[in-house]
Amino acid sequence: MTNRVKLAFITDNAARKTTLRKRRAGMIKKISELSTLCDIEAGIVIYNPGEVTPTVWPSYVYMKQMFKRFLSMSIIDRSQKMVTYEGYIIQIITKETETNITEKKNNDKKEIQEIMNQTFEGNDLNELDMTRLNLLSLLADDKLKQLKKKQNWPRGQQMALIPRPPLSPVLAPEIIEVEEGIGAPTNGEDGESSIPMIIQELMNDQCFMETTAEHMELLLSKDVEGTSSSKNEEDLPKDLNEVFPHIYFP
């Protein structure tokens, strides 16, 4: 890594001449490359106090025509993109200064926002100096302006800014296959009735079979005792849910 060159007059004559020779050749090479790559009209004239004739590239006639055309322009057009070394340095300093000011404003805003948050948490304002208090006051004014601006918006825009609560998930209704089969018999894939399948499921239900057996024994015992059929019909429960409480009958 080469050291940065100090922009100052070289007091040593030999070193100054060597630097002039190398830098002049480099500048001519760069101008030639720029003219070829960008297809522009460019030239260079270098005056050396120790030499009688200046160094001109690409030629004396070409540079004379370029200067004549340049001088024929108005002063406004001539100075529109004219940059001197002092002007170039001023442009760099101005740009860097504006960047620093912008960054400082952003940092101050973040710092004051943090101080405001700490104040809401209960920190004492007496610990702040006048500069931070003034910045805190400006931030509070800015927040109030934003609130007033939002209040003046149409109601439709205000409602759009309010986040909507998330929708609660809708639970799927529970499907009871036994109920569906008994209430409305459907056909299976083969086109046959699904009633035999329901009967088979009921036969596999132990509770259902035990309840059925108990009531069958009750009915048979009453028939053996010689009770009349009309009396048996009265003893039968009117509501089938009393017999089969775990089965829903519509």
C-alpha positions as CSV (number, residue, x, y, z in Angstrom):
1,M,0.0,0.0,0.0
2,T,1.5,3.3,-1.2
3,N,1.7,6.3,1.1
4,R,-0.7,9.2,0.5
5,V,1.0,12.1,-1.4
6,K,1.2,15.4,0.4
7,L,-0.2,18.2,-1.7
8,A,2.6,20.7,-1.2
9,F,5.3,22.3,-3.3
10,I,8.4,20.0,-3.8
11,T,11.4,22.1,-2.7
12,D,14.0,19.6,-4.1
13,N,14.6,20.5,-7.8
14,A,15.6,17.0,-8.9
15,A,12.6,15.4,-7.2
16,R,10.3,18.1,-8.6
17,K,11.5,17.5,-12.2
18,T,11.2,13.8,-11.8
19,T,7.6,14.1,-10.5
20,L,6.7,16.5,-13.3
21,R,8.0,14.1,-16.0
22,K,6.2,11.1,-14.6
23,R,2.9,12.9,-13.8
24,R,2.8,14.7,-17.1
25,A,3.2,11.4,-19.1
26,G,0.5,9.9,-16.9
27,M,-1.9,12.8,-17.5
28,I,-1.4,12.6,-21.3
29,K,-2.1,8.9,-21.2
30,K,-5.3,9.4,-19.2
31,I,-6.6,12.1,-21.5
32,S,-5.9,9.9,-24.5
33,E,-7.8,7.0,-22.9
34,L,-10.7,9.2,-21.9
35,S,-11.0,10.6,-25.5
36,T,-11.0,7.1,-27.0
37,L,-13.4,5.4,-24.5
38,C,-16.0,8.2,-24.3
39,D,-15.6,9.7,-27.8
40,I,-15.0,13.2,-26.5
41,E,-12.9,16.2,-27.6
42,A,-10.2,16.6,-25.0
43,G,-6.7,18.1,-24.9
44,I,-4.1,19.2,-22.4
45,V,-1.6,22.1,-22.3
46,I,1.1,22.1,-19.6
47,Y,3.4,25.1,-19.0
48,N,6.7,24.5,-17.3
49,P,8.6,27.6,-16.1
50,G,11.9,25.9,-17.0
51,E,10.9,25.2,-20.6
52,V,10.4,27.6,-23.5
53,T,7.5,25.8,-25.3
54,P,4.6,24.2,-23.4
55,T,3.6,20.6,-23.7
56,V,0.5,20.3,-25.9
57,W,-1.6,17.2,-26.6
58,P,-2.9,16.1,-29.2
59,S,-1.6,19.0,-31.3
60,Y,-1.1,22.8,-31.3
61,V,-3.7,23.3,-34.2
62,Y,-6.3,21.1,-32.4
63,M,-5.9,23.0,-29.1
64,K,-6.1,26.4,-30.9
65,Q,-9.4,25.5,-32.5
66,M,-10.8,24.2,-29.2
67,F,-9.8,27.4,-27.3
68,K,-11.3,29.5,-30.0
69,R,-14.6,27.7,-29.8
70,F,-14.5,27.8,-26.0
71,L,-14.0,31.6,-26.0
72,S,-16.8,32.1,-28.5
73,M,-19.3,30.8,-25.9
74,S,-21.2,33.1,-23.5
75,I,-19.8,33.6,-20.0
76,I,-22.7,31.8,-18.5
77,D,-22.3,28.7,-20.7
78,R,-18.5,28.9,-20.3
79,S,-18.6,28.9,-16.6
80,Q,-21.5,26.4,-16.2
81,K,-19.3,23.3,-15.7
82,M,-16.0,25.1,-15.2
83,V,-14.1,23.7,-12.2
84,T,-10.9,25.0,-10.7
85,Y,-8.8,23.3,-8.1
86,E,-10.1,25.6,-5.4
87,G,-13.7,25.2,-6.6
88,Y,-13.3,21.4,-6.6
89,I,-12.0,21.5,-3.0
90,I,-14.9,23.7,-2.0
91,Q,-17.4,21.3,-3.5
92,I,-15.9,18.3,-1.6
93,I,-16.0,20.3,1.7
94,T,-19.5,21.5,1.2
95,K,-20.7,17.9,0.4
96,E,-19.0,16.4,3.4
97,T,-20.4,19.2,5.6
98,E,-24.0,18.6,4.5
99,T,-23.5,14.9,5.1
100,N,-22.2,15.5,8.6
101,I,-25.1,17.8,9.4
102,T,-27.7,15.3,8.2
103,E,-26.1,12.5,10.3
104,K,-25.9,14.7,13.3
105,K,-29.6,15.6,13.0
106,N,-30.5,11.9,12.8
107,N,-28.3,11.0,15.8
108,D,-29.8,13.9,17.8
109,K,-33.3,12.8,16.9
110,K,-32.6,9.2,18.0
111,E,-31.0,10.4,21.3
112,I,-34.0,12.7,22.2
113,Q,-36.4,9.9,21.3
114,E,-34.6,7.7,23.8
115,I,-34.7,10.5,26.4
116,M,-38.4,10.9,25.9
117,N,-39.0,7.1,26.4
118,Q,-36.9,7.2,29.6
119,T,-39.0,10.2,30.8
120,F,-42.2,8.2,30.3
121,E,-40.6,5.5,32.4
122,G,-40.1,7.9,35.3
123,N,-36.7,9.5,34.8
124,D,-36.2,13.0,36.2
125,L,-36.0,15.9,33.7
126,N,-33.8,17.9,36.1
127,E,-30.8,15.8,35.1
128,L,-30.9,17.1,31.5
129,D,-29.1,20.2,30.3
130,M,-30.7,23.1,28.4
131,T,-29.7,21.8,25.0
132,R,-31.4,18.4,25.5
133,L,-34.4,20.1,27.1
134,N,-34.8,22.3,24.0
135,L,-34.5,19.3,21.7
136,L,-37.0,17.4,23.8
137,S,-39.4,20.3,23.5
138,L,-39.0,20.4,19.7
139,L,-39.6,16.7,19.5
140,A,-42.8,17.0,21.6
141,D,-44.0,19.8,19.3
142,D,-43.3,17.6,16.3
143,K,-45.3,14.8,17.8
144,L,-48.2,17.1,18.5
145,K,-48.2,18.4,14.9
146,Q,-48.3,14.8,13.6
147,L,-51.3,14.0,15.9
148,K,-53.1,17.2,14.6
149,K,-52.4,16.2,11.1
150,K,-53.8,12.7,11.6
151,Q,-56.9,14.2,13.2
152,N,-57.6,16.3,10.1
153,W,-57.4,13.3,7.8
154,P,-60.7,11.9,6.4
155,R,-62.3,9.3,8.5
156,G,-61.7,6.6,5.9
157,Q,-57.9,7.1,6.1
158,Q,-58.0,7.1,9.9
159,M,-59.8,3.8,9.9
160,A,-57.3,2.4,7.4
161,L,-54.5,3.2,9.9
162,I,-56.2,1.2,12.7
163,P,-55.0,-2.4,12.6
164,R,-57.8,-4.9,12.5
165,P,-57.9,-7.7,15.2
166,P,-57.0,-11.1,13.8
167,L,-60.0,-13.3,13.0
168,S,-60.6,-16.1,15.4
169,P,-60.4,-19.6,13.7
170,V,-63.8,-21.0,12.8
171,L,-64.1,-24.6,14.1
172,A,-65.6,-27.1,11.7
173,P,-68.9,-28.6,12.9
174,E,-68.7,-32.0,14.4
175,I,-70.2,-34.6,12.1
176,I,-71.9,-37.6,13.7
177,E,-71.9,-40.5,11.3
178,V,-74.6,-42.4,13.2
179,E,-77.0,-39.5,13.2
180,E,-76.5,-38.9,9.5
181,G,-76.9,-42.6,8.7
182,I,-80.1,-43.0,10.7
183,G,-81.8,-39.8,9.8
184,A,-81.1,-39.8,6.1
185,P,-79.9,-43.1,4.6
186,T,-77.4,-42.5,1.8
187,N,-76.0,-44.7,-0.9
188,G,-72.4,-45.8,-0.9
189,E,-69.9,-45.8,-3.7
190,D,-71.4,-49.0,-5.1
191,G,-74.9,-47.6,-5.1
192,E,-76.0,-49.8,-2.2
193,S,-77.7,-48.6,0.9
194,S,-75.5,-47.7,3.9
195,I,-78.1,-49.0,6.4
196,P,-76.4,-52.5,6.8
197,M,-73.2,-50.8,7.7
198,I,-75.0,-48.7,10.4
199,I,-76.6,-51.9,11.7
200,Q,-73.2,-53.6,11.9
201,E,-71.8,-50.6,13.8
202,L,-74.7,-50.8,16.3
203,M,-74.2,-54.5,16.8
204,N,-70.5,-53.8,17.6
205,D,-71.6,-51.3,20.2
206,Q,-71.5,-53.2,23.5
207,C,-73.6,-50.6,25.4
208,F,-76.3,-50.7,22.8
209,M,-76.4,-54.5,22.8
210,E,-76.6,-54.7,26.6
211,T,-79.4,-52.2,26.7
212,T,-81.3,-54.0,24.0
213,A,-80.9,-57.3,25.8
214,E,-82.2,-55.9,29.1
215,H,-85.4,-54.6,27.5
216,M,-85.9,-57.7,25.6
217,E,-85.7,-59.8,28.8
218,L,-88.2,-57.4,30.4
219,L,-90.6,-57.8,27.6
220,L,-90.3,-61.6,27.5
221,S,-90.8,-61.9,31.2
222,K,-94.0,-59.8,31.1
223,D,-95.3,-62.0,28.2
224,V,-94.6,-65.2,30.2
225,E,-96.6,-63.8,33.2
226,G,-99.7,-63.5,30.9
227,T,-100.0,-59.7,30.7
228,S,-102.1,-58.4,27.9
229,S,-100.8,-56.8,24.8
230,S,-102.4,-53.5,25.5
231,K,-100.7,-53.4,28.9
232,N,-97.4,-54.2,27.3
233,E,-97.8,-51.3,24.9
234,E,-98.4,-49.0,27.8
235,D,-95.3,-50.2,29.6
236,L,-93.1,-49.4,26.6
237,P,-91.4,-46.1,26.9
238,K,-92.9,-43.4,24.6
239,D,-89.5,-41.7,24.1
240,L,-86.9,-44.0,22.5
241,N,-84.2,-41.8,24.0
242,E,-85.0,-43.4,27.4
243,V,-84.1,-46.8,25.9
244,F,-81.1,-45.7,23.8
245,P,-79.9,-42.5,25.5
246,H,-76.7,-42.4,23.5
247,I,-78.4,-42.4,20.1
248,Y,-80.0,-39.3,18.6
249,F,-83.3,-39.7,17.0
250,P,-84.6,-36.7,15.1
